[in-house]
Amino acid sequence: MKETEIEWGKLPFGYVKTDWNVRCEFKDGKWGEITATQDEYIPLHIAASCLHYGQEAFEGLKAFRGKDGKVRVFRMDENAKRFRSSAEGISMEPLPIEKFEEMVRMVVKLNKRFIPPYGSGASLYIRPLEIGTSAQVGVSPSKDYMVIMFATPVGPYFKGGFKPTKVCISREYDRVAPKGTGAIKIGGNYAASLNAGQKAHELGYSVMLYLDPKENKYLDECGAANFFGVKGNTYVTPNSRTVLPSITNKSLRTLAEDLGLKVEQREIPYEELSEFSETGTCGTAAVCTGIGQIDDLDKGTSFVYGMEEAGPVTTKLYHALQDIQYGDAPDNHGWCEIIELD
Ligand SMILES: *Cc1c(COP(=O)(O)O)cnc(C)c1O
């Protein structure tokens, strides 16, 4: 596809073929050189550990083109660190941070013609992943690994614009185990949540809001995004070992403080849903989105925040973060790296 054929404003949040992907292999006990290829496929042994025992972790980050024409990548050092902790969480070899950052710069540069223009609402999504590649049948960590990064232009996550979503609670499903892998970004967590997600979709909800898997008493994760609520002048978000530490959430907490809000990261009892003036979800894909209504499928009750528009705090935080990402506001916290394209 030629870049001129892409209608930037109508891009889905999906895979669009770009020119290059970059790779780095761990073999014989060390990481090799980073290579670039136009091949969209990988040679993989039929007994590779990622296929049988789920040794796979991934990341998601974005590059944005600003009004000034410059391209900014948001907090990639945080993604690099989390990629390491995800790898360690399933006994994979963690990729050095410098290698991660070098691969990001390379994949953005090589695919620069796919970075959407400023004002389109689109961005270049970068997807790093790591897999165990050794051929083995016994259950043990792989010896060899491959890290791949590809990039694909994506449109805004929610097609309807910045509109609140409707989510549901069901005690029939847990996303992860209480002492399991909830805090790392691995494909296995997603596979385990697909049935619940499908169920939510069938019933007309965007995602499921999970309660903590141990006691079902506290709010945990919202689909594949973090949950937050606003109560008076306070931004509240769960502190839970089964929630993925979202970089967007971390950034929103800082911005909330900048805006003069108090920030609380703590256990949020289910009952507190009735005390919030706003609730929302956040993550790289959608930045943050208001939740308009939460239906409890087990109790047949609802918490209503308003489906018309997101609350004022959610809206303010959304713009504050996007303005930094697109270079429209000063990057006071040093979150963006400008990628030199030539
Ligand atoms: C990636 C992810 C998020 C969001 O994290 P960001 O760093 O903000 O993109 C939240 N929850 C889950 C389960 C995730 O995998």
PDBQT file of the ligand as one rigid body, heavy atoms in Angstrom, charges set to zero:
ROOT
HETATM    1  C1  LIG A 401      -1.125  -2.758  28.069  1.00  0.00    +0.000 C 
HETATM    2  C2  LIG A 401      -2.164  -2.908  29.103  1.00  0.00    +0.000 A 
HETATM    3  C3  LIG A 401      -2.715  -1.805  29.775  1.00  0.00    +0.000 A 
HETATM    4  C4  LIG A 401      -2.363  -0.374  29.449  1.00  0.00    +0.000 C 
HETATM    5  O1  LIG A 401      -1.029  -0.074  29.654  1.00  0.00    +0.000 OA
HETATM    6  P1  LIG A 401      -0.376   1.207  28.935  1.00  0.00    +0.000 P 
HETATM    7  O2  LIG A 401       1.043   1.158  29.328  1.00  0.00    +0.000 OA
HETATM    8  O3  LIG A 401      -1.076   2.394  29.438  1.00  0.00    +0.000 OA
HETATM    9  O4  LIG A 401      -0.598   1.009  27.477  1.00  0.00    +0.000 OA
HETATM   10  C5  LIG A 401      -3.627  -2.045  30.781  1.00  0.00    +0.000 A 
HETATM   11  N1  LIG A 401      -4.021  -3.298  31.087  1.00  0.00    +0.000 NA
HETATM   12  C6  LIG A 401      -3.529  -4.387  30.445  1.00  0.00    +0.000 A 
HETATM   13  C7  LIG A 401      -3.996  -5.722  30.830  1.00  0.00    +0.000 C 
HETATM   14  C8  LIG A 401      -2.587  -4.228  29.434  1.00  0.00    +0.000 A 
HETATM   15  O5  LIG A 401      -2.109  -5.303  28.796  1.00  0.00    +0.000 OA
ENDROOT
TORSDOF 0
